[in-house]
Amino acid sequence: MNAGPFDPLRASQPARDPDDRLDQVRQLLVGDHVARTDQRIAALEFRIKELDQLLTRRLDAISTRLDAMTADMDSERRSAFGELSQGLRELSERVRTVAKGQAP
């Protein structure tokens, strides 16, 4: 038989598995699309992470602002109730004074 110059090389290489060949064909057919899709997914995941961090910062700022507003409102409410209480005491005193003045 005629032995070609590459026969020793072919003999030294292990036979390829059909699954490996299928993977190679698949890589040739859709490899670029898969790579682009992976890049797009990675970019979207990064953007989602950025948005999550931004949203967390904004919600923290809103929470801090609400806490400050609540504290201010509590203070104002206490002050208003104090004034109302004082006004009721003064009114009660006037009513007693008037009632004593009208007593027989």
Order of alpha helices (4+ residues) and beta strands (2+ residues): alpha-alpha
